[in-house]
């Protein structure tokens, strides 16, 4: 509606995170092994087409996997001192950003993997069972206080990522830097 009516023009920037279940690393193999294959729709290309039509600068976020986005920016929880690794890739439309260095991980993600328990400084921000964190642990690890619903937490982007991107965009805009 905002695009069709032209109301989108009142905004300076758009952040889009289309559902990722079609090409996400965590679900691609699971979908096939469970016989679910092909049940999710890839919304990245239609989202990009809509955003391109607005003429506004934008980002499209996706986790690691086979989503067809340019990885103009990759962020990791370790870059922000978080208790999750949570790699996320961002395609930038109509602007650029300096890519921060990917900080080395301090160890493993805590939990069970293939029948063996591993300890580490990070929690797994997906699924249930297998040594997954409690909801309060997950909230603290991701820096999220706005929900205590596990499913919402496991699909959320840590707010530090959005803050980093927003500050970079505002700095470029304030300095009058062209894309």
N, CA and C atoms as a LAMMPS dump frame, in Angstrom:
ITEM: TIMESTEP
0
ITEM: NUMBER OF ATOMS
537
ITEM: BOX BOUNDS ff ff ff
-5.0000000000000000e+02 5.0000000000000000e+02
-5.0000000000000000e+02 5.0000000000000000e+02
-5.0000000000000000e+02 5.0000000000000000e+02
ITEM: ATOMS id mol type element x y z
1 1 1 N 0.825 -1.195 0
2 1 2 C 0 0 0
3 1 3 C 0.871 1.263 0
4 2 1 N 1.903 1.297 0.851
5 2 2 C 2.769 2.475 0.902
6 2 3 C 3.429 2.748 -0.447
7 3 1 N 3.817 1.684 -1.134
8 3 2 C 4.463 1.858 -2.435
9 3 3 C 3.444 2.272 -3.48
10 4 1 N 2.29 1.601 -3.504
11 4 2 C 1.265 1.89 -4.511
12 4 3 C 0.749 3.328 -4.42
13 5 1 N 0.638 3.858 -3.225
14 5 2 C 0.102 5.212 -3.054
15 5 3 C 1.177 6.288 -3.088
16 6 1 N 2.43 5.871 -3.093
17 6 2 C 3.517 6.844 -3.085
18 6 3 C 3.861 7.348 -1.7
19 7 1 N 3.154 6.869 -0.672
20 7 2 C 3.401 7.309 0.701
21 7 3 C 4.785 6.903 1.192
22 8 1 N 5.389 5.919 0.542
23 8 2 C 6.721 5.462 0.949
24 8 3 C 7.742 6.588 0.86
25 9 1 N 7.501 7.577 0.031
26 9 2 C 8.446 8.68 -0.176
27 9 3 C 8.69 9.508 1.086
28 10 1 N 7.823 9.39 2.073
29 10 2 C 8.039 10.15 3.306
30 10 3 C 9.13 9.523 4.164
31 11 1 N 9.591 8.337 3.78
32 11 2 C 10.658 7.666 4.512
33 11 3 C 11.994 7.898 3.807
34 12 1 N 13.089 7.812 4.566
35 12 2 C 14.419 8.035 4.006
36 12 3 C 15.138 6.736 3.707
37 13 1 N 14.669 5.626 4.283
38 13 2 C 15.43 4.389 4.234
39 13 3 C 14.488 3.224 4.546
40 14 1 N 14.708 2.067 3.934
41 14 2 C 13.857 0.9 4.178
42 14 3 C 14.721 -0.301 4.55
43 15 1 N 14.318 -1.009 5.61
44 15 2 C 14.959 -2.265 6.023
45 15 3 C 13.943 -3.374 5.784
46 16 1 N 14.323 -4.379 5
47 16 2 C 13.425 -5.499 4.715
48 16 3 C 14.076 -6.812 5.124
49 17 1 N 13.3 -7.658 5.748
50 17 2 C 13.759 -9.001 6.128
51 17 3 C 12.703 -10.006 5.686
52 18 1 N 12.703 -10.352 4.384
53 18 2 C 11.702 -11.327 3.931
54 18 3 C 11.906 -12.669 4.628
55 19 1 N 10.838 -13.444 4.826
56 19 2 C 10.996 -14.749 5.466
57 19 3 C 12.104 -15.553 4.777
58 20 1 N 12.897 -16.264 5.59
59 20 2 C 14.092 -16.913 5.063
60 20 3 C 13.985 -18.433 4.978
61 21 1 N 12.867 -19.024 5.36
62 21 2 C 12.799 -20.471 5.469
63 21 3 C 13.065 -21.198 4.15
64 22 1 N 12.865 -20.536 3.027
65 22 2 C 13.084 -21.194 1.743
66 22 3 C 14.544 -21.556 1.524
67 23 1 N 15.475 -20.657 1.896
68 23 2 C 16.884 -20.878 1.572
69 23 3 C 17.829 -20.837 2.776
70 24 1 N 17.314 -20.773 3.982
71 24 2 C 18.146 -20.704 5.19
72 24 3 C 18.905 -22.012 5.403
73 25 1 N 20.163 -21.914 5.791
74 25 2 C 20.994 -23.088 6.027
75 25 3 C 20.34 -24.065 6.999
76 26 1 N 19.699 -23.554 8.045
77 26 2 C 19.109 -24.432 9.057
78 26 3 C 17.898 -25.19 8.556
79 27 1 N 17.189 -24.68 7.545
80 27 2 C 15.972 -25.358 7.106
81 27 3 C 16.101 -26.067 5.772
82 28 1 N 17.05 -25.707 4.934
83 28 2 C 17.164 -26.344 3.627
84 28 3 C 17.341 -27.849 3.791
85 29 1 N 18.306 -28.289 4.584
86 29 2 C 18.529 -29.718 4.802
87 29 3 C 17.399 -30.367 5.569
88 30 1 N 16.885 -29.689 6.578
89 30 2 C 15.796 -30.23 7.387
90 30 3 C 14.545 -30.417 6.54
91 31 1 N 14.235 -29.434 5.707
92 31 2 C 13.047 -29.545 4.862
93 31 3 C 13.117 -30.792 3.988
94 32 1 N 14.287 -31.041 3.409
95 32 2 C 14.443 -32.212 2.543
96 32 3 C 14.382 -33.501 3.354
97 33 1 N 15.117 -33.566 4.479
98 33 2 C 15.177 -34.809 5.249
99 33 3 C 13.83 -35.152 5.881
100 34 1 N 12.997 -34.153 6.135
101 34 2 C 11.679 -34.393 6.72
102 34 3 C 10.602 -34.564 5.647
103 35 1 N 11.006 -34.493 4.386
104 35 2 C 10.037 -34.633 3.305
105 35 3 C 9.199 -33.386 3.083
106 36 1 N 9.665 -32.237 3.586
107 36 2 C 8.89 -31.005 3.475
108 36 3 C 9.249 -30.191 2.251
109 37 1 N 10.294 -30.542 1.551
110 37 2 C 10.872 -29.724 0.494
111 37 3 C 9.877 -28.897 -0.298
112 38 1 N 10.268 -27.679 -0.6
113 38 2 C 9.495 -26.815 -1.484
114 38 3 C 8.277 -26.173 -0.879
115 39 1 N 8.104 -26.203 0.432
116 39 2 C 6.9 -25.637 1.027
117 39 3 C 7.019 -24.145 1.317
118 40 1 N 8.223 -23.588 1.209
119 40 2 C 8.418 -22.173 1.501
120 40 3 C 8.679 -21.403 0.213
121 41 1 N 8.173 -20.207 0.151
122 41 2 C 8.304 -19.36 -1.033
123 41 3 C 9.506 -18.429 -0.856
124 42 1 N 10.288 -18.272 -1.915
125 42 2 C 11.421 -17.35 -1.908
126 42 3 C 10.888 -15.949 -2.21
127 43 1 N 10.943 -15.057 -1.214
128 43 2 C 10.406 -13.702 -1.37
129 43 3 C 11.484 -12.636 -1.559
130 44 1 N 12.75 -13.054 -1.693
131 44 2 C 13.826 -12.078 -1.817
132 44 3 C 13.694 -11.276 -3.116
133 45 1 N 13.562 -11.939 -4.249
134 45 2 C 13.492 -11.221 -5.537
135 45 3 C 12.283 -10.277 -5.609
136 46 1 N 11.085 -10.711 -5.21
137 46 2 C 9.96 -9.77 -5.235
138 46 3 C 10.149 -8.589 -4.284
139 47 1 N 10.775 -8.836 -3.121
140 47 2 C 11.044 -7.753 -2.177
141 47 3 C 12.002 -6.747 -2.796
142 48 1 N 13.072 -7.227 -3.429
143 48 2 C 14.05 -6.351 -4.085
144 48 3 C 13.371 -5.523 -5.176
145 49 1 N 12.522 -6.158 -5.972
146 49 2 C 11.834 -5.446 -7.058
147 49 3 C 10.976 -4.31 -6.507
148 50 1 N 10.259 -4.57 -5.419
149 50 2 C 9.445 -3.516 -4.795
150 50 3 C 10.317 -2.386 -4.261
151 51 1 N 11.405 -2.75 -3.601
152 51 2 C 12.287 -1.725 -3.035
153 51 3 C 12.946 -0.902 -4.132
154 52 1 N 13.362 -1.539 -5.211
155 52 2 C 13.95 -0.799 -6.331
156 52 3 C 12.955 0.214 -6.891
157 53 1 N 11.681 -0.154 -6.93
158 53 2 C 10.644 0.761 -7.447
159 53 3 C 10.503 2.017 -6.595
160 54 1 N 10.824 1.936 -5.312
161 54 2 C 10.661 3.11 -4.444
162 54 3 C 11.715 4.174 -4.725
163 55 1 N 12.882 3.755 -5.216
164 55 2 C 13.982 4.696 -5.416
165 55 3 C 14.684 5.072 -4.124
166 56 1 N 14.262 4.487 -3.001
167 56 2 C 14.863 4.792 -1.7
168 56 3 C 16.045 3.853 -1.427
169 57 1 N 17.011 4.317 -0.641
170 57 2 C 18.058 3.39 -0.206
171 57 3 C 17.445 2.344 0.721
172 58 1 N 17.983 1.119 0.645
173 58 2 C 17.412 0.038 1.44
174 58 3 C 18.461 -1.007 1.784
175 59 1 N 18.065 -1.911 2.681
176 59 2 C 18.815 -3.125 2.936
177 59 3 C 17.846 -4.29 2.939
178 60 1 N 18.333 -5.436 2.491
179 60 2 C 17.596 -6.693 2.592
180 60 3 C 18.458 -7.615 3.442
181 61 1 N 17.873 -8.156 4.501
182 61 2 C 18.598 -9.029 5.434
183 61 3 C 18.23 -10.478 5.183
184 62 1 N 19.232 -11.351 5.274
185 62 2 C 19.014 -12.804 5.205
186 62 3 C 20.111 -13.502 6.005
187 63 1 N 19.801 -14.671 6.589
188 63 2 C 20.842 -15.437 7.28
189 63 3 C 21.72 -16.162 6.261
190 64 1 N 22.746 -16.834 6.748
191 64 2 C 23.553 -17.651 5.849
192 64 3 C 22.664 -18.712 5.217
193 65 1 N 22.952 -19.011 3.993
194 65 2 C 22.174 -20.001 3.263
195 65 3 C 22.326 -19.749 1.783
196 66 1 N 21.292 -20.102 1.054
197 66 2 C 21.359 -19.976 -0.399
198 66 3 C 20.491 -18.845 -0.938
199 67 1 N 20.082 -17.928 -0.08
200 67 2 C 19.285 -16.788 -0.55
201 67 3 C 20.094 -16.002 -1.574
202 68 1 N 19.429 -15.557 -2.598
203 68 2 C 20.106 -14.85 -3.682
204 68 3 C 20.149 -13.349 -3.401
205 69 1 N 21.022 -12.972 -2.434
206 69 2 C 21.281 -11.565 -2.159
207 69 3 C 22.779 -11.342 -2.264
208 70 1 N 23.142 -10.109 -2.575
209 70 2 C 24.56 -9.736 -2.502
210 70 3 C 24.91 -9.619 -1.021
211 71 1 N 26.044 -10.107 -0.66
212 71 2 C 26.491 -9.997 0.732
213 71 3 C 27.362 -8.758 0.846
214 72 1 N 26.714 -7.58 0.727
215 72 2 C 27.433 -6.313 0.83
216 72 3 C 27.94 -6.071 2.244
217 73 1 N 27.267 -6.668 3.218
218 73 2 C 27.619 -6.502 4.623
219 73 3 C 27.255 -7.789 5.35
220 74 1 N 28.163 -8.3 6.164
221 74 2 C 27.877 -9.448 7.027
222 74 3 C 28.182 -9.027 8.454
223 75 1 N 27.213 -9.255 9.331
224 75 2 C 27.398 -8.92 10.747
225 75 3 C 27.315 -10.193 11.579
226 76 1 N 28.021 -10.173 12.708
227 76 2 C 28.125 -11.319 13.612
228 76 3 C 27.992 -10.784 15.037
229 77 1 N 27.366 -11.558 15.903
230 77 2 C 27.192 -11.142 17.287
231 77 3 C 28.484 -10.792 17.994
232 78 1 N 29.571 -11.462 17.629
233 78 2 C 30.857 -11.193 18.275
234 78 3 C 31.322 -9.766 18.006
235 79 1 N 30.924 -9.186 16.894
236 79 2 C 31.293 -7.798 16.572
237 79 3 C 30.719 -6.819 17.586
238 80 1 N 29.685 -7.244 18.298
239 80 2 C 28.974 -6.372 19.237
240 80 3 C 29.033 -6.899 20.671
241 81 1 N 29.873 -7.89 20.913
242 81 2 C 30.014 -8.452 22.254
243 81 3 C 28.797 -9.238 22.72
244 82 1 N 28.033 -9.792 21.786
245 82 2 C 26.825 -10.536 22.134
246 82 3 C 27.145 -11.991 22.453
247 83 1 N 26.202 -12.662 23.057
248 83 2 C 26.352 -14.072 23.41
249 83 3 C 25.831 -15.018 22.353
250 84 1 N 25.687 -14.521 21.123
251 84 2 C 25.295 -15.341 19.971
252 84 3 C 26.231 -15.001 18.816
253 85 1 N 26.41 -15.951 17.924
254 85 2 C 27.185 -15.666 16.714
255 85 3 C 26.251 -15.031 15.685
256 86 1 N 25.158 -15.646 15.364
257 86 2 C 24.053 -15.125 14.548
258 86 3 C 24.488 -14.308 13.322
259 87 1 N 25.217 -14.947 12.402
260 87 2 C 25.627 -14.262 11.175
261 87 3 C 24.401 -13.841 10.37
262 88 1 N 24.428 -12.618 9.899
263 88 2 C 23.37 -12.108 9.028
264 88 3 C 24.027 -11.325 7.893
265 89 1 N 23.478 -11.529 6.696
266 89 2 C 23.985 -10.875 5.487
267 89 3 C 22.995 -9.803 5.052
268 90 1 N 23.542 -8.722 4.496
269 90 2 C 22.717 -7.594 4.087
270 90 3 C 23.101 -7.16 2.675
271 91 1 N 22.106 -7.032 1.836
272 91 2 C 22.284 -6.442 0.508
273 91 3 C 21.862 -4.99 0.617
274 92 1 N 22.703 -4.085 0.132
275 92 2 C 22.408 -2.654 0.204
276 92 3 C 21.994 -2.156 -1.176
277 93 1 N 20.917 -1.432 -1.215
278 93 2 C 20.431 -0.854 -2.467
279 93 3 C 20.485 0.656 -2.387
280 94 1 N 21.232 1.275 -3.29
281 94 2 C 21.261 2.731 -3.363
282 94 3 C 22.202 3.41 -2.39
283 95 1 N 23.043 2.663 -1.689
284 95 2 C 24.02 3.252 -0.779
285 95 3 C 25.074 2.196 -0.456
286 96 1 N 26.143 2.606 0.174
287 96 2 C 27.21 1.675 0.551
288 96 3 C 27.585 1.892 2.01
289 97 1 N 28.354 0.961 2.529
290 97 2 C 28.807 1.021 3.91
291 97 3 C 30.201 0.4 3.969
292 98 1 N 31.028 0.876 4.858
293 98 2 C 32.314 0.239 5.087
294 98 3 C 32.067 -1.076 5.813
295 99 1 N 32.674 -2.125 5.321
296 99 2 C 32.492 -3.444 5.921
297 99 3 C 33.418 -3.608 7.123
298 100 1 N 32.859 -3.841 8.318
299 100 2 C 33.728 -4.065 9.48
300 100 3 C 34.401 -5.435 9.364
301 101 1 N 35.547 -5.562 9.994
302 101 2 C 36.247 -6.845 10.009
303 101 3 C 35.431 -7.856 10.808
304 102 1 N 35.437 -9.098 10.342
305 102 2 C 34.756 -10.17 11.071
306 102 3 C 35.662 -10.599 12.22
307 103 1 N 35.221 -10.354 13.424
308 103 2 C 35.997 -10.642 14.626
309 103 3 C 36.036 -12.156 14.844
310 104 1 N 37.19 -12.665 15.236
311 104 2 C 37.325 -14.104 15.507
312 104 3 C 36.382 -14.525 16.629
313 105 1 N 35.771 -15.686 16.462
314 105 2 C 34.896 -16.227 17.5
315 105 3 C 35.745 -16.741 18.66
316 106 1 N 35.215 -16.583 19.878
317 106 2 C 35.95 -16.972 21.092
318 106 3 C 35.808 -18.443 21.44
319 107 1 N 35.032 -19.171 20.709
320 107 2 C 34.832 -20.59 21.027
321 107 3 C 33.598 -21.119 20.337
322 108 1 N 33.033 -22.166 20.892
323 108 2 C 31.897 -22.856 20.292
324 108 3 C 30.56 -22.335 20.812
325 109 1 N 29.527 -22.757 20.121
326 109 2 C 28.162 -22.538 20.581
327 109 3 C 27.839 -23.679 21.547
328 110 1 N 27.31 -23.325 22.694
329 110 2 C 26.977 -24.305 23.726
330 110 3 C 25.823 -25.2 23.257
331 111 1 N 25.933 -26.493 23.532
332 111 2 C 24.823 -27.4 23.248
333 111 3 C 25.269 -28.721 22.643
334 112 1 N 24.288 -29.55 22.358
335 112 2 C 24.525 -30.87 21.79
336 112 3 C 24.637 -30.791 20.277
337 113 1 N 25.66 -31.442 19.731
338 113 2 C 25.841 -31.557 18.282
339 113 3 C 26.221 -32.999 17.985
340 114 1 N 25.38 -33.68 17.249
341 114 2 C 25.656 -35.051 16.799
342 114 3 C 26.02 -35.976 17.97
343 115 1 N 25.25 -35.855 19.055
344 115 2 C 25.428 -36.734 20.203
345 115 3 C 26.531 -36.342 21.166
346 116 1 N 27.182 -35.222 20.939
347 116 2 C 28.257 -34.772 21.814
348 116 3 C 27.932 -33.37 22.33
349 117 1 N 28.155 -33.164 23.651
350 117 2 C 27.887 -31.851 24.252
351 117 3 C 29.139 -30.981 24.179
352 118 1 N 28.942 -29.738 23.751
353 118 2 C 30.034 -28.766 23.695
354 118 3 C 29.685 -27.588 24.583
355 119 1 N 30.669 -27.066 25.266
356 119 2 C 30.478 -25.858 26.058
357 119 3 C 31.113 -24.712 25.283
358 120 1 N 30.637 -23.523 25.508
359 120 2 C 31.198 -22.377 24.827
360 120 3 C 30.551 -21.092 25.282
361 121 1 N 31.062 -19.965 24.814
362 121 2 C 30.579 -18.661 25.251
363 121 3 C 29.297 -18.196 24.561
364 122 1 N 28.823 -18.95 23.581
365 122 2 C 27.637 -18.534 22.82
366 122 3 C 26.491 -19.508 23.05
367 123 1 N 25.27 -19.001 22.889
368 123 2 C 24.094 -19.861 22.927
369 123 3 C 23.546 -19.99 21.513
370 124 1 N 22.809 -21.07 21.291
371 124 2 C 22.198 -21.321 19.989
372 124 3 C 20.858 -20.605 19.936
373 125 1 N 20.725 -19.663 19.027
374 125 2 C 19.499 -18.862 18.93
375 125 3 C 18.552 -19.44 17.886
376 126 1 N 18.303 -20.737 17.988
377 126 2 C 17.362 -21.391 17.091
378 126 3 C 16.838 -22.653 17.768
379 127 1 N 15.641 -23.054 17.426
380 127 2 C 15.077 -24.319 17.864
381 127 3 C 14.875 -24.483 19.355
382 128 1 N 14.573 -25.75 19.712
383 128 2 C 14.343 -26.171 21.095
384 128 3 C 15.191 -27.398 21.376
385 129 1 N 15.399 -27.707 22.645
386 129 2 C 16.117 -28.925 23.01
387 129 3 C 17.594 -28.855 22.686
388 130 1 N 18.297 -29.939 22.917
389 130 2 C 19.706 -30.036 22.573
390 130 3 C 20.599 -29.051 23.294
391 131 1 N 20.236 -28.701 24.53
392 131 2 C 21.056 -27.758 25.281
393 131 3 C 20.811 -26.311 24.896
394 132 1 N 19.671 -26.029 24.263
395 132 2 C 19.357 -24.649 23.868
396 132 3 C 19.155 -23.8 25.115
397 133 1 N 19.368 -22.504 25.008
398 133 2 C 19.261 -21.624 26.168
399 133 3 C 17.817 -21.434 26.626
400 134 1 N 17.684 -21.005 27.868
401 134 2 C 16.366 -20.611 28.357
402 134 3 C 15.996 -19.284 27.673
403 135 1 N 14.75 -18.905 27.764
404 135 2 C 14.316 -17.632 27.176
405 135 3 C 15.086 -16.456 27.777
406 136 1 N 15.245 -16.368 29.107
407 136 2 C 16.035 -15.25 29.649
408 136 3 C 17.492 -15.244 29.154
409 137 1 N 18.092 -16.429 29.019
410 137 2 C 19.467 -16.495 28.49
411 137 3 C 19.509 -15.994 27.044
412 138 1 N 18.529 -16.381 26.276
413 138 2 C 18.459 -15.97 24.876
414 138 3 C 18.247 -14.467 24.76
415 139 1 N 17.367 -13.913 25.585
416 139 2 C 17.156 -12.468 25.592
417 139 3 C 18.451 -11.723 25.908
418 140 1 N 19.161 -12.174 26.935
419 140 2 C 20.412 -11.516 27.332
420 140 3 C 21.469 -11.649 26.239
421 141 1 N 21.571 -12.823 25.639
422 141 2 C 22.59 -13.07 24.619
423 141 3 C 22.391 -12.212 23.378
424 142 1 N 21.123 -11.919 23.051
425 142 2 C 20.83 -11.148 21.84
426 142 3 C 20.586 -9.668 22.118
427 143 1 N 20.483 -9.291 23.396
428 143 2 C 20.204 -7.896 23.716
429 143 3 C 18.77 -7.509 23.415
430 144 1 N 17.852 -8.433 23.653
431 144 2 C 16.429 -8.211 23.341
432 144 3 C 15.595 -8.294 24.607
433 145 1 N 14.823 -7.247 24.872
434 145 2 C 13.929 -7.246 26.028
435 145 3 C 12.466 -7.111 25.608
436 146 1 N 12.202 -6.915 24.322
437 146 2 C 10.845 -6.621 23.874
438 146 3 C 9.956 -7.84 23.709
439 147 1 N 10.51 -9.044 23.814
440 147 2 C 9.674 -10.246 23.738
441 147 3 C 10.264 -11.339 24.619
442 148 1 N 9.379 -12.188 25.115
443 148 2 C 9.819 -13.378 25.832
444 148 3 C 9.243 -14.63 25.167
445 149 1 N 8.919 -14.508 23.894
446 149 2 C 8.391 -15.621 23.113
447 149 3 C 9.557 -16.263 22.359
448 150 1 N 9.863 -17.521 22.677
449 150 2 C 11.02 -18.209 22.093
450 150 3 C 11.028 -18.131 20.569
451 151 1 N 9.913 -18.393 19.928
452 151 2 C 9.862 -18.396 18.464
453 151 3 C 10.216 -17.017 17.893
454 152 1 N 9.794 -15.953 18.559
455 152 2 C 10.138 -14.604 18.105
456 152 3 C 11.627 -14.338 18.304
457 153 1 N 12.163 -14.784 19.417
458 153 2 C 13.588 -14.599 19.689
459 153 3 C 14.447 -15.36 18.68
460 154 1 N 14.027 -16.573 18.315
461 154 2 C 14.839 -17.369 17.402
462 154 3 C 14.806 -16.839 15.967
463 155 1 N 13.869 -15.962 15.657
464 155 2 C 13.812 -15.381 14.314
465 155 3 C 14.262 -13.926 14.278
466 156 1 N 14.565 -13.356 15.429
467 156 2 C 14.9 -11.933 15.518
468 156 3 C 16.344 -11.649 15.101
469 157 1 N 16.553 -10.421 14.683
470 157 2 C 17.891 -9.907 14.417
471 157 3 C 18.299 -9.129 15.667
472 158 1 N 19.49 -9.353 16.189
473 158 2 C 19.898 -8.565 17.364
474 158 3 C 19.795 -7.059 17.078
475 159 1 N 19.192 -6.291 17.972
476 159 2 C 19.044 -4.855 17.761
477 159 3 C 20.359 -4.134 17.479
478 160 1 N 21.464 -4.658 17.981
479 160 2 C 22.762 -4.024 17.73
480 160 3 C 23.072 -3.962 16.235
481 161 1 N 22.573 -4.926 15.446
482 161 2 C 22.828 -4.921 14.008
483 161 3 C 22.104 -3.731 13.357
484 162 1 N 20.834 -3.58 13.697
485 162 2 C 20.058 -2.476 13.137
486 162 3 C 20.607 -1.123 13.563
487 163 1 N 21.046 -1.043 14.813
488 163 2 C 21.624 0.209 15.298
489 163 3 C 22.903 0.546 14.526
490 164 1 N 23.747 -0.451 14.296
491 164 2 C 24.985 -0.24 13.542
492 164 3 C 24.675 0.27 12.125
493 165 1 N 23.736 -0.401 11.461
494 165 2 C 23.375 -0.019 10.096
495 165 3 C 22.731 1.363 10.079
496 166 1 N 21.826 1.621 11.014
497 166 2 C 21.16 2.921 11.075
498 166 3 C 22.135 4.065 11.305
499 167 1 N 23.064 3.864 12.215
500 167 2 C 24.073 4.902 12.478
501 167 3 C 24.945 5.145 11.25
502 168 1 N 25.322 4.069 10.563
503 168 2 C 26.145 4.218 9.35
504 168 3 C 25.38 4.999 8.285
505 169 1 N 24.105 4.68 8.115
506 169 2 C 23.304 5.388 7.123
507 169 3 C 23.153 6.866 7.499
508 170 1 N 22.828 7.14 8.76
509 170 2 C 22.652 8.527 9.201
510 170 3 C 23.961 9.324 9.082
511 171 1 N 25.077 8.69 9.373
512 171 2 C 26.373 9.366 9.237
513 171 3 C 26.642 9.714 7.79
514 172 1 N 26.401 8.772 6.882
515 172 2 C 26.61 9.041 5.445
516 172 3 C 25.68 10.167 4.98
517 173 1 N 24.441 10.13 5.444
518 173 2 C 23.473 11.152 5.051
519 173 3 C 23.874 12.516 5.584
520 174 1 N 24.27 12.568 6.854
521 174 2 C 24.665 13.849 7.475
522 174 3 C 25.896 14.422 6.794
523 175 1 N 26.796 13.551 6.35
524 175 2 C 28.016 14.023 5.685
525 175 3 C 27.796 14.296 4.199
526 176 1 N 26.59 13.961 3.706
527 176 2 C 26.281 14.188 2.296
528 176 3 C 27.067 13.281 1.378
529 177 1 N 27.418 12.096 1.866
530 177 2 C 28.189 11.144 1.058
531 177 3 C 27.251 10.451 0.079
532 178 1 N 27.59 10.445 -1.191
533 178 2 C 26.779 9.767 -2.196
534 178 3 C 27.006 8.268 -2.092
535 179 1 N 26.087 7.519 -2.64
536 179 2 C 26.185 6.055 -2.633
537 179 3 C 27.505 5.639 -3.191
